[in-house]
Amino acid sequence: MRPPVDTAIPEAAAVTARETAAQEAYWMASQWQLMWRKFRRHRLALVGGTVLILFYVLGIFCDFFSPYTIRERFQGLQNHPPSRIHWIADGRLVGPYVYPTVQTLNPETFEATFTELTDIRYPVRFFTRGEEYRLIGLFPTRIRLYGVERPAGIFLFGTDALGRDLLSRTLCGARISLSIGLVGVAISFALGVIFGGISGYFGGRADMFIQRMIEFIISIPTIPLWMGLAAALPKDWSVMQLYFGIVVILSLVRWGSLARVVRGKLLELREHDFTMAARLAGLRERAVITRHLLPSFASYLIVHLTLAIPDIILGETALSFLGLGLRSPAVSWGVLLKAAQNVRSVAAYPWMLIPALFVIVTVMAFMFVGDGLRDAADPYRQR
Amino acid sequence: MAQYLVKRFLYMILLLWLLTLVSFIIIQLPPGDIVSSIVRRMAETGEAADQAMMDAMREQWGLDKPIHIQYWRWFRNLLRGNMGFSFLLNRAVAEVVGERIALTALISGSTLIFTFVMAIPIGIYSATHQYRAGDYVFSFVGFIGLATPNFLLALILMMGLLAVGMSPGGLFSPEYLKQPWSIGKVVDLLAHLPLPIVVVGTAGTAGVIRIMRATLLDELEKQYVITARAKGVAETRLLFRYPVRVALNPIISTIGWLLPVIVSGEIITALVIGIPTVGPLLFRALQFQDMFLASSLLLMLNMLTVVGTLLSDLLLVASDPRIRFEARAG
């Protein structure tokens, strides 16, 4: 870190001055500024954070980034492999274009193959007009990032068994898959803070009871429990009702460990000198909690919340994959993966697994960010 | 010590009773009951069911009684080893669940062993080679393992098996499927075990590696290690004699959360690769609202983890002198 010592005295003085300034900035920095400094040094966490921002933006504006709506079907183009994008024609670079494809059925094996009709080139157009949609549900527009003129189609991730563009569905599936983690964690957080707070603040019997309850919940295998609870959701519920039903089920199991964190931290902080000092200074109980206790463990809570999000996302994916969670017409990554339940269909149409890639990358990104936050939030870790 | 064991055992009995309650309530939550489910199915095939028949069925199975009486009847029968009747399979539940639970327990148990056999050496290696290439490789693979849902890993591995021309999935070859147990069948079973074990165990292994690595790193920094090194204790001997032993204790206590994770994973994996354990049966029972079967399966699965956790607690008492003394004192 330290620059090589120079013999020229004025320069050395400048270096010392700069160092002092840097030190001063360090000592005067707030807790969050310090965390941000350390977090920035965690490269994987930065990559993870960037990926998450990208995915959330893609999800929120999925209609714009995808060429088709999630319901548009292409007759005769079912289970179409990812489209081939061509760049060169007649030995010249002419930019991206596609050929329309037709399905031919092998009369003996009944396997469908797609052949390109190379008569007309259909260039990929950017900021083109597609089906009308409402951007973030508000502004009606037809502009989409890219697309091609019919009858050609552009399916970067291929199509599903009903001839719908998998890329459009994957991007829009992110809305449910990514939001369910946040909503689920919000519910777990509320439950965790309430029960953990009661447990840590009152102690005694309430603490004993809540702790045993948490132990009990944690000892139950989640998937069978989720399966049982999800099977109890009425079959005629709307997508919205199902969504909230599933979120509640997923977070019912997850709040326990958060409550433990809150309780443990409260118990520890209660004994600290600064709490005593705040009390002695005549602060009221509420001020002690909100001004001194909460800020001291807010960072820990954020770490645990970040690490809880992937659990909820994986839970929804697993339930929907089994057909117990969200169902069509809702589109989430789990619902899309339901098409990949059978090995033989996966082997025949491997692009059906693309949504799984999004699940894995998202979960890893959350874990990296959580790790980075954990390191950043730990005041005793100097690296 | 004896007092601790008794206390722990009584607590487990209480937990088991709570589990019967939870398992029963969850299955009762869906609207309608098994009779309406049967009637719906009959209506789909064009048969009509009259009210008298439905009432007769409800009476036969005690479904007309209030819920707490139903629970009491189910619980009393349970104590006698009678788990009720499965409408789905048309047999007594006790007759069907035994083998499936045994297979689930076998896979879960083997997975637990696999997890430790893989995770402990890798964790030790990663901690002693911190920030070297091997550590990064294991960390990276571990992250992928943690992030990949079980069912996906199952699909990918099965595709791999399919690609090299092996028959993926299942727990028995077709020729042994309906056969009674024999040595040949056991060998066949063992040959099919690795796939579900790897699928179920990967996430847990990744988690245990991280814990092992972190605790061992903490231990290695401690004063006693430096002292021992200064006194000239050989590095390997020092490592295995003290820090590793201390670091193993948190690992043993992970069984408490690892077992539920493994059992969960086993259920969903069994559904994907089609092995005749509890998973597929529970799934069908839930969809059919076959309440006695579903409740019993749910209960047995939960018992598996509760009993497993008790065993891990006892193991911890046996292995950690600090807890042993505390248990003796308390």
Chai-1 contact restraints between the chains, C-beta under 6 A:
chainA,res_idxA,chainB,res_idxB,connection_type,confidence,min_distance_angstrom,max_distance_angstrom,comment,restraint_id
A,S219,B,T305,contact,1.0,0.0,6.0,A-B,restraint_1
A,S219,B,V306,contact,1.0,0.0,6.0,A-B,restraint_2
A,S219,B,T309,contact,1.0,0.0,6.0,A-B,restraint_3
A,I220,B,N302,contact,1.0,0.0,6.0,A-B,restraint_4
A,P221,B,P260,contact,1.0,0.0,6.0,A-B,restraint_5
A,P221,B,V263,contact,1.0,0.0,6.0,A-B,restraint_6
A,P221,B,S264,contact,1.0,0.0,6.0,A-B,restraint_7
A,P221,B,L301,contact,1.0,0.0,6.0,A-B,restraint_8
A,P221,B,T305,contact,1.0,0.0,6.0,A-B,restraint_9
A,T222,B,S264,contact,1.0,0.0,6.0,A-B,restraint_10
A,I223,B,S264,contact,1.0,0.0,6.0,A-B,restraint_11
A,I223,B,I267,contact,1.0,0.0,6.0,A-B,restraint_12
A,I223,B,I268,contact,1.0,0.0,6.0,A-B,restraint_13
A,P224,B,I267,contact,1.0,0.0,6.0,A-B,restraint_14
A,P224,B,L298,contact,1.0,0.0,6.0,A-B,restraint_15
A,P224,B,L301,contact,1.0,0.0,6.0,A-B,restraint_16
A,M227,B,L286,contact,1.0,0.0,6.0,A-B,restraint_17
A,G228,B,I26,contact,1.0,0.0,6.0,A-B,restraint_18
A,G228,B,L298,contact,1.0,0.0,6.0,A-B,restraint_19
A,A231,B,L286,contact,1.0,0.0,6.0,A-B,restraint_20
A,A232,B,L29,contact,1.0,0.0,6.0,A-B,restraint_21
A,A232,B,P30,contact,1.0,0.0,6.0,A-B,restraint_22
A,L314,B,P149,contact,1.0,0.0,6.0,A-B,restraint_23
A,T317,B,P149,contact,1.0,0.0,6.0,A-B,restraint_24
A,A318,B,P149,contact,1.0,0.0,6.0,A-B,restraint_25
A,A318,B,I268,contact,1.0,0.0,6.0,A-B,restraint_26
A,F321,B,F151,contact,1.0,0.0,6.0,A-B,restraint_27
A,V343,B,M158,contact,1.0,0.0,6.0,A-B,restraint_28
A,V346,B,L155,contact,1.0,0.0,6.0,A-B,restraint_29
A,V346,B,M159,contact,1.0,0.0,6.0,A-B,restraint_30
A,A347,B,M159,contact,1.0,0.0,6.0,A-B,restraint_31
A,A347,B,L162,contact,1.0,0.0,6.0,A-B,restraint_32
A,A356,B,L152,contact,1.0,0.0,6.0,A-B,restraint_33
A,I360,B,A147,contact,1.0,0.0,6.0,A-B,restraint_34
A,I360,B,T148,contact,1.0,0.0,6.0,A-B,restraint_35
A,V363,B,A147,contact,1.0,0.0,6.0,A-B,restraint_36
A,M364,B,F143,contact,1.0,0.0,6.0,A-B,restraint_37
A,M364,B,A147,contact,1.0,0.0,6.0,A-B,restraint_38
